[in-house]
Amino acid sequence: MNVTSVSFPYGESIHWFSPEKIKSLPENQLKDWLLATGSLTQRLKTHCTHFEVKVLGEHLLTPLEDEFPSHNDPVWIREVLLCLDGTPWVFARTLIPQHILDASHNQFIHLGTRPLGELLFTSPAITPGNIEVAQFETCGRLAALATSLQQQVNTSLWGRRRYFNLHGSQLIVSEIFLPAAVEYINTL
C-alpha cells in the first residue's frame, strides 16, 4: 500500500443528502450498509479474521468549505482506512471541534490505531444522530485514493456521514465504502 501521511488530508468537498431526498441510492446490499444505524466497526469485524485501522493522518486543520457548516475554527481531522484481512474497505474521516477535544481529556486524539467506533458506541455521553449519504464520482480524490490502493474504480463510490452529539456539541464521522468492500457486500 503506497498511501502515506504526505497525502493527508484526502477529504474533498462533498454534498451530503438525507436518504429520503436522494433518488439514486443503490438498490443492492450496499444500501443496507449505508443506512445501518449501529456501529460500522462492529459490523465490519464480523466479516473478517483480522480488523485493522490504518491512520492516514490526523491534525488540527480548518475544515473544507461546507464540511462543518456551523464551525469556521480549526477542527481535529482524522483520516483512516478500515481494513479487513489486510484489504482496505472503508475510508473514514472524522472532524472534532477543539472544545470537544479539550473537554474529552484527549480520548479522541490518543486513539492511535484503535477504532473510533468503539468509543462512539460505548460511551453513554455520545448520542448518534441521523445518517446522510453521498455519491462520489470516479474522477475525485477518493477514487484516486482507491486506485492508489490497487482497487479499480468502475462505478461511483458511496459513503455516509453521521453527526454524533456529545454534551451539546457535535462531531462528524464520514465513511466511504471502497470498491473491495462494495464487491464483497454485493455478494451477501
C-alpha positions in Angstrom: 0.0 0.0 0.0 1.6 3.2 -1.1 -0.6 5.6 0.9 1.4 7.9 3.2 0.7 10.8 5.5 2.3 13.1 2.9 -1.1 12.9 1.1 -3.1 13.8 4.1 -5.8 15.1 4.1 -7.7 13.2 1.4 -11.1 14.6 2.1 -12.9 16.6 -0.6 -15.9 18.9 -0.6 -19.0 16.7 -0.7 -22.7 17.4 -1.0 -24.5 15.1 1.6 -28.2 14.3 1.4 -30.8 12.8 3.6 -31.5 9.3 2.3 -35.2 10.2 1.8 -34.1 13.0 -0.6 -31.8 11.1 -2.9 -33.4 9.0 -5.7 -30.2 7.3 -6.8 -29.5 5.2 -3.7 -28.1 1.8 -4.7 -30.7 -0.9 -4.9 -28.5 -3.7 -3.6 -26.9 -4.8 -0.3 -24.8 -1.7 -0.1 -28.0 0.4 0.6 -28.5 -1.6 3.9 -24.9 -0.9 4.9 -25.2 2.8 4.1 -28.3 3.2 6.2 -27.4 0.9 9.1 -27.7 2.7 12.4 -25.3 0.5 14.5 -21.6 0.5 14.7 -19.9 0.0 11.3 -16.8 -1.1 13.1 -18.7 -4.0 14.8 -20.3 -5.0 11.6 -17.0 -5.0 9.7 -15.4 -7.2 12.3 -18.0 -9.9 11.7 -16.7 -10.2 8.1 -13.0 -10.8 8.7 -10.4 -12.6 10.8 -8.2 -9.5 11.3 -9.6 -6.0 11.6 -7.1 -3.1 11.4 -7.2 0.7 11.5 -4.5 2.4 9.3 -4.1 6.0 10.2 -3.5 8.1 7.1 -3.2 11.3 9.2 -4.6 13.4 12.0 -4.1 17.1 12.8 -5.8 20.3 13.8 -6.9 21.9 10.4 -9.6 24.2 9.0 -12.5 22.1 7.7 -13.3 22.2 4.0 -16.0 24.6 2.7 -19.4 23.5 3.8 -17.9 20.5 5.6 -18.7 21.7 9.1 -21.3 24.5 8.5 -21.5 25.9 12.0 -17.8 25.8 12.6 -15.1 28.0 11.0 -12.4 27.4 13.6 -9.8 24.6 13.1 -11.1 21.1 14.0 -9.2 17.8 14.7 -9.3 15.9 11.4 -8.5 12.2 11.5 -8.5 10.1 8.3 -8.1 6.3 8.4 -8.6 3.2 6.4 -10.6 0.4 8.0 -9.0 -2.8 6.7 -10.3 -6.4 6.8 -7.8 -9.1 6.5 -5.3 -6.6 5.0 -7.7 -5.1 2.4 -8.9 -1.5 2.8 -12.7 -1.5 2.9 -13.6 1.9 4.2 -12.1 5.4 4.2 -13.2 7.3 7.3 -12.8 11.0 8.0 -13.7 12.4 11.4 -14.0 16.1 12.4 -13.9 17.0 16.1 -14.2 20.7 17.3 -11.4 21.8 19.6 -13.7 22.4 22.6 -14.8 18.7 22.4 -11.1 17.7 22.4 -10.4 19.9 25.4 -13.4 18.5 27.4 -12.8 14.9 26.5 -9.3 14.6 28.2 -7.7 13.6 24.8 -9.6 10.4 24.5 -10.0 11.2 20.8 -6.5 12.3 19.8 -4.9 9.4 21.5 -6.8 6.7 19.7 -3.8 5.6 17.6 -4.9 2.5 15.7 -7.9 1.8 17.9 -11.2 2.2 16.0 -13.2 5.4 16.8 -16.4 3.3 16.6 -15.6 1.6 19.8 -15.6 4.9 21.6 -18.6 6.3 19.9 -20.9 3.3 20.6 -19.8 2.5 24.1 -19.8 5.9 25.7 -23.2 6.8 27.3 -22.3 10.5 26.8 -22.3 10.2 23.0 -25.5 10.0 21.0 -25.6 9.1 17.3 -27.6 11.4 15.0 -29.1 11.0 11.6 -27.3 9.5 8.6 -26.7 11.4 5.4 -25.4 9.8 2.2 -23.3 10.9 -0.8 -22.2 9.5 -4.2 -18.6 10.1 -5.3 -17.6 10.4 -8.9 -14.9 8.2 -10.4 -12.6 11.2 -11.0 -12.5 12.6 -7.4 -9.8 12.4 -4.8 -11.4 9.5 -3.0 -11.5 7.5 -6.3 -7.8 8.3 -6.7 -7.2 7.0 -3.2 -8.9 3.8 -4.0 -6.8 3.5 -7.2 -3.6 4.0 -5.2 -4.8 1.1 -3.1 -4.9 -1.1 -6.2 -8.7 -1.1 -6.2 -10.2 -0.4 -9.6 -13.0 2.2 -9.6 -15.5 1.3 -12.3 -18.6 3.0 -10.8 -19.3 5.8 -8.4 -18.3 5.3 -4.7 -20.9 5.7 -1.9 -20.5 7.0 1.6 -22.4 8.1 4.6 -21.9 10.8 7.2 -23.2 10.9 10.7 -23.2 13.6 13.4 -22.6 12.4 17.0 -23.7 14.6 19.9 -21.5 15.0 22.9 -22.5 17.4 25.7 -24.5 19.7 23.4 -21.8 19.7 20.7 -21.3 17.7 17.5 -18.5 15.7 15.9 -18.8 14.3 12.4 -17.8 10.9 11.0 -17.8 10.2 7.3 -17.3 6.6 5.9 -16.8 5.9 2.2 -17.0 2.3 1.0 -14.1 1.4 -1.2 -14.5 -0.9 -4.3 -13.3 -4.0 -2.4 -16.0 -3.6 0.2 -18.7 -3.0 -2.3 -17.8 -6.1 -4.3 -17.9 -8.2 -1.2 -21.1 -6.6 0.2 -23.0 -7.1 -3.0 -22.4 -10.9 -2.9 -24.1 -11.2 0.5 
